[in-house]
Amino acid sequence: MNEYDIGRLFYLILLLAVVGGYFLLNNRRRLGQMAQQFLIWVLIIVGLSAGWVLWQDVAGNTPRQSVIVTGETIEVPRERDGHYYLTVAMDGTPIRFVVDTGATDVVLSQADARAIGLDPDALRYSGIARTANGEVRTARVRIDEVQLGEFTDRDLMAWVNEGPMDISLLGMTYLQRFARIEIARDRLILTR
């Protein structure tokens, strides 16, 4: 907290004391009724805040992915958090990815690596990835079969991240297998 923030805090406390003092002096004969009304308003605000937080949690965690496959095109809607997510089968196991056109490679979390049959503890972490959170060690792996909708690809190089990851990244080593990648009207469109 810097000097400016301390000054603002002091001002707000002083303002609250003046306004609160005015209400207390003005309504000193009805303090019980005023305390009851204050408590009711506090409960209403807390209830509305809790409802809003709960709604954001429920609405934000509901997957909306509806991959639309028409011929050689896959369309994916943008999620509420602004990202595009795809569930891709890696060696037969569905893995949820965030589509990251800024990532060079496909990067698997340790949990997703385990899900497709790899043992993260037995991998050789010889690579280095530079991320927004700093450098992390990675292990190179090869995925035999990758399936997205009706499209099946073989022999994909990916990396397993040694550090913690919430979700795996679907980077350009996979996305470049499409002839065209575009974003239009909150949809990611992949065309073969």
Beta strands, then each sheet from edge to edge (+ up, - down):
strand 1: 68-70
strand 2: 73-77
strand 3: 85-90
strand 4: 93-99
strand 5: 106-108
strand 6: 127-131
strand 7: 134-148
strand 8: 151-161
strand 9: 168-170
strand 10: 180-184
strand 11: 187-191
sheet 1: 1+ 2- 11+ 10-
sheet 2: 5+ 8+ 7- 3+ 4- 9-
sheet 3: 5+ 8+ 7- 6+
end
